[in-house]
Amino acid sequence: MKCPFCGTLDTQVIDSRVSESGDSIRRRRRCAGCDKRFTTYETSDLRLPQVVKSNGNREEFSNEKLREGFTRALHKRPVPTEYVDKAIHGVIRQILSLGERELPSRQIGEIVMNALKPLDKVAYIRFASVYKSFQDVDDFRHAIKDLDS
């Protein structure tokens, strides 16, 4: 680690501590050149995959779009925000665990549907109707039948 004061590459770790949240490590360092101390933070750098749309276009994964999808499906439904946040984090965790650099939007849609199913059945049907492009009442019947099984 390069010293921010003198630029020397020779620094020594004096103390390391895991943050309260457990997602980073705080390190106190001492420069061998100028003897000044400084703090660094180490965190993991996880990148969400690119989304491959049905038309072949690629775009960056968007947490905002994911939340918007949940919000639209759950509009005026009695689901606490805390459960929605947990479901969204679960979807992101599942996507990251796949370890892919690119992911078809269809696969992401399936993951979201699986997360909505236990939260709220009406929200699940709403999302499925848009995601699967329901054309008529029979499509809704099949989706409802799938919920019951």
C-alpha beads as a LAMMPS data file, in Angstrom:
LAMMPS data file: protein, C-alpha beads

149 atoms
148 bonds

1 atom types
1 bond types

-500.0 500.0 xlo xhi
-500.0 500.0 ylo yhi
-500.0 500.0 zlo zhi

Masses

1 110.0

Atoms # bond

1 1 1 0.000 0.000 0.000
2 1 1 1.394 3.360 -1.045
3 1 1 1.755 6.013 1.663
4 1 1 -0.588 8.956 0.975
5 1 1 1.924 11.385 2.543
6 1 1 5.270 10.541 0.948
7 1 1 4.415 7.930 -1.698
8 1 1 6.628 5.180 -0.275
9 1 1 5.412 1.675 -1.110
10 1 1 6.773 0.210 2.113
11 1 1 3.978 0.386 4.705
12 1 1 3.252 -1.860 7.630
13 1 1 -0.125 -2.958 9.058
14 1 1 -0.273 -2.058 12.760
15 1 1 -3.854 -3.096 13.533
16 1 1 -6.756 -4.768 11.668
17 1 1 -10.397 -4.805 12.731
18 1 1 -13.570 -6.081 11.112
19 1 1 -16.295 -3.424 10.873
20 1 1 -19.447 -3.767 12.951
21 1 1 -21.454 -4.753 9.877
22 1 1 -18.829 -7.357 8.988
23 1 1 -18.515 -6.227 5.370
24 1 1 -15.169 -4.420 5.567
25 1 1 -11.828 -4.486 7.348
26 1 1 -10.259 -1.363 8.830
27 1 1 -6.460 -1.379 8.806
28 1 1 -4.160 1.065 10.608
29 1 1 -0.878 1.380 8.744
30 1 1 2.496 2.988 9.393
31 1 1 4.791 4.236 6.652
32 1 1 8.379 2.990 6.842
33 1 1 9.576 6.127 5.018
34 1 1 7.985 9.049 6.893
35 1 1 6.678 7.155 9.955
36 1 1 3.182 8.672 9.574
37 1 1 0.082 6.593 10.224
38 1 1 -3.040 6.259 8.097
39 1 1 -6.150 4.119 7.833
40 1 1 -7.299 1.980 4.917
41 1 1 -10.520 0.050 4.421
42 1 1 -10.754 -3.246 2.603
43 1 1 -14.073 -4.294 1.064
44 1 1 -15.065 -6.901 -1.463
45 1 1 -15.755 -5.701 -4.983
46 1 1 -18.702 -7.687 -6.291
47 1 1 -20.005 -6.868 -9.725
48 1 1 -23.471 -7.690 -10.840
49 1 1 -23.675 -9.244 -14.302
50 1 1 -24.782 -7.447 -17.420
51 1 1 -28.380 -8.098 -18.399
52 1 1 -28.956 -9.574 -21.845
53 1 1 -32.355 -8.376 -23.049
54 1 1 -34.601 -10.508 -25.271
55 1 1 -33.619 -8.397 -28.307
56 1 1 -29.930 -9.125 -27.655
57 1 1 -29.038 -5.713 -26.232
58 1 1 -26.922 -5.627 -23.102
59 1 1 -27.184 -3.213 -20.216
60 1 1 -25.838 -2.866 -16.710
61 1 1 -27.851 -4.478 -13.936
62 1 1 -29.922 -1.805 -12.221
63 1 1 -30.892 -2.006 -8.556
64 1 1 -33.380 0.796 -9.253
65 1 1 -35.142 -1.222 -11.965
66 1 1 -35.298 -4.215 -9.656
67 1 1 -36.846 -2.146 -6.861
68 1 1 -39.233 -0.520 -9.331
69 1 1 -40.411 -3.959 -10.483
70 1 1 -41.100 -4.976 -6.893
71 1 1 -42.812 -1.652 -6.161
72 1 1 -45.124 -1.924 -9.158
73 1 1 -46.050 -5.514 -8.398
74 1 1 -46.666 -4.730 -4.719
75 1 1 -48.540 -1.451 -5.302
76 1 1 -51.236 -1.066 -2.607
77 1 1 -50.483 -4.518 -1.178
78 1 1 -50.054 -5.045 2.583
79 1 1 -46.404 -6.127 2.517
80 1 1 -44.010 -4.431 4.965
81 1 1 -41.068 -2.569 3.438
82 1 1 -38.678 -4.671 5.502
83 1 1 -39.886 -7.853 3.728
84 1 1 -39.545 -6.187 0.330
85 1 1 -35.981 -5.097 1.144
86 1 1 -35.089 -8.633 2.263
87 1 1 -36.563 -10.078 -0.931
88 1 1 -34.613 -7.611 -3.094
89 1 1 -31.379 -8.403 -1.251
90 1 1 -32.156 -12.106 -1.687
91 1 1 -32.574 -11.636 -5.446
92 1 1 -29.269 -9.761 -5.679
93 1 1 -27.513 -12.407 -3.567
94 1 1 -28.889 -15.157 -5.779
95 1 1 -27.773 -13.347 -8.943
96 1 1 -24.284 -12.802 -7.506
97 1 1 -24.050 -16.452 -6.430
98 1 1 -24.518 -17.534 -10.052
99 1 1 -21.104 -16.003 -10.774
100 1 1 -22.001 -15.100 -14.354
101 1 1 -20.741 -12.065 -16.253
102 1 1 -23.959 -11.894 -18.280
103 1 1 -27.457 -13.041 -17.410
104 1 1 -30.555 -13.215 -19.609
105 1 1 -33.361 -10.918 -18.448
106 1 1 -35.645 -13.988 -18.542
107 1 1 -33.594 -15.668 -15.820
108 1 1 -33.692 -12.543 -13.670
109 1 1 -37.463 -12.400 -14.152
110 1 1 -37.786 -15.993 -12.918
111 1 1 -35.726 -15.189 -9.827
112 1 1 -37.914 -12.153 -9.106
113 1 1 -41.101 -14.200 -9.563
114 1 1 -39.796 -16.808 -7.111
115 1 1 -39.088 -14.023 -4.605
116 1 1 -42.560 -12.483 -5.037
117 1 1 -44.447 -15.758 -4.703
118 1 1 -44.073 -16.118 -0.907
119 1 1 -44.467 -12.357 -0.334
120 1 1 -47.829 -11.795 -1.981
121 1 1 -49.817 -13.873 -4.456
122 1 1 -51.478 -10.874 -6.088
123 1 1 -48.076 -9.232 -6.638
124 1 1 -46.799 -12.495 -8.095
125 1 1 -49.695 -12.597 -10.602
126 1 1 -49.199 -8.911 -11.472
127 1 1 -45.517 -9.408 -12.160
128 1 1 -46.079 -12.667 -14.048
129 1 1 -48.734 -11.063 -16.258
130 1 1 -46.261 -8.454 -17.481
131 1 1 -43.182 -10.677 -17.441
132 1 1 -44.850 -13.525 -19.348
133 1 1 -46.956 -11.211 -21.527
134 1 1 -50.321 -12.719 -20.667
135 1 1 -52.645 -12.507 -23.668
136 1 1 -55.974 -13.654 -22.233
137 1 1 -57.804 -14.880 -19.152
138 1 1 -56.537 -18.441 -19.643
139 1 1 -52.989 -17.246 -18.988
140 1 1 -54.150 -15.853 -15.637
141 1 1 -55.947 -19.114 -14.821
142 1 1 -52.786 -21.124 -15.484
143 1 1 -50.721 -18.796 -13.297
144 1 1 -53.256 -19.028 -10.477
145 1 1 -53.343 -22.806 -10.809
146 1 1 -49.538 -22.850 -10.539
147 1 1 -49.821 -20.841 -7.297
148 1 1 -52.108 -23.426 -5.760
149 1 1 -49.863 -26.373 -6.628

Bonds

1 1 1 2
2 1 2 3
3 1 3 4
4 1 4 5
5 1 5 6
6 1 6 7
7 1 7 8
8 1 8 9
9 1 9 10
10 1 10 11
11 1 11 12
12 1 12 13
13 1 13 14
14 1 14 15
15 1 15 16
16 1 16 17
17 1 17 18
18 1 18 19
19 1 19 20
20 1 20 21
21 1 21 22
22 1 22 23
23 1 23 24
24 1 24 25
25 1 25 26
26 1 26 27
27 1 27 28
28 1 28 29
29 1 29 30
30 1 30 31
31 1 31 32
32 1 32 33
33 1 33 34
34 1 34 35
35 1 35 36
36 1 36 37
37 1 37 38
38 1 38 39
39 1 39 40
40 1 40 41
41 1 41 42
42 1 42 43
43 1 43 44
44 1 44 45
45 1 45 46
46 1 46 47
47 1 47 48
48 1 48 49
49 1 49 50
50 1 50 51
51 1 51 52
52 1 52 53
53 1 53 54
54 1 54 55
55 1 55 56
56 1 56 57
57 1 57 58
58 1 58 59
59 1 59 60
60 1 60 61
61 1 61 62
62 1 62 63
63 1 63 64
64 1 64 65
65 1 65 66
66 1 66 67
67 1 67 68
68 1 68 69
69 1 69 70
70 1 70 71
71 1 71 72
72 1 72 73
73 1 73 74
74 1 74 75
75 1 75 76
76 1 76 77
77 1 77 78
78 1 78 79
79 1 79 80
80 1 80 81
81 1 81 82
82 1 82 83
83 1 83 84
84 1 84 85
85 1 85 86
86 1 86 87
87 1 87 88
88 1 88 89
89 1 89 90
90 1 90 91
91 1 91 92
92 1 92 93
93 1 93 94
94 1 94 95
95 1 95 96
96 1 96 97
97 1 97 98
98 1 98 99
99 1 99 100
100 1 100 101
101 1 101 102
102 1 102 103
103 1 103 104
104 1 104 105
105 1 105 106
106 1 106 107
107 1 107 108
108 1 108 109
109 1 109 110
110 1 110 111
111 1 111 112
112 1 112 113
113 1 113 114
114 1 114 115
115 1 115 116
116 1 116 117
117 1 117 118
118 1 118 119
119 1 119 120
120 1 120 121
121 1 121 122
122 1 122 123
123 1 123 124
124 1 124 125
125 1 125 126
126 1 126 127
127 1 127 128
128 1 128 129
129 1 129 130
130 1 130 131
131 1 131 132
132 1 132 133
133 1 133 134
134 1 134 135
135 1 135 136
136 1 136 137
137 1 137 138
138 1 138 139
139 1 139 140
140 1 140 141
141 1 141 142
142 1 142 143
143 1 143 144
144 1 144 145
145 1 145 146
146 1 146 147
147 1 147 148
148 1 148 149
